[in-house]
Amino acid sequence: MRVIKTKAEILARIEMSLDTMRPYLKNDGGNVEVVELTDDMNLKLRLLGNCGTCPQSIFTMKAGIEEAVLKSVPEVKNVEAVNLTEPPNF
């Protein structure tokens, strides 16, 4: 029998996953907050502080935050930052 998790339970697990990343973000003067978890399990986040304006934030998002959430909370289908800074073109 499959156990159906409520949105609140999934959000709590997302927060626990984000808590594993927050010390690293805070060390650089940043943070992350949940904006929305849609009904189709797309997670929208906002990068805060220095993370919201850092040109490297796309790498932090993809290699750190997104990976941690998807690994810890497989119900989430997609993770995106609503204020992601595009990487510089070299």
Rosetta blueprint (number, residue, H / E / L):
1 M L
2 R L
3 V L
4 I L
5 K L
6 T L
7 K H
8 A H
9 E H
10 I H
11 L H
12 A H
13 R H
14 I H
15 E H
16 M H
17 S H
18 L H
19 D H
20 T H
21 M H
22 R H
23 P H
24 Y H
25 L H
26 K H
27 N H
28 D L
29 G L
30 G E
31 N E
32 V E
33 E E
34 V E
35 V E
36 E E
37 L E
38 T L
39 D L
40 D L
41 M L
42 N E
43 L E
44 K E
45 L E
46 R E
47 L E
48 L E
49 G E
50 N H
51 C H
52 G H
53 T H
54 C L
55 P L
56 Q L
57 S H
58 I H
59 F H
60 T H
61 M H
62 K H
63 A H
64 G H
65 I H
66 E H
67 E H
68 A H
69 V H
70 L H
71 K H
72 S H
73 V L
74 P L
75 E L
76 V L
77 K L
78 N E
79 V E
80 E E
81 A E
82 V L
83 N L
84 L L
85 T L
86 E L
87 P L
88 P L
89 N L
90 F L
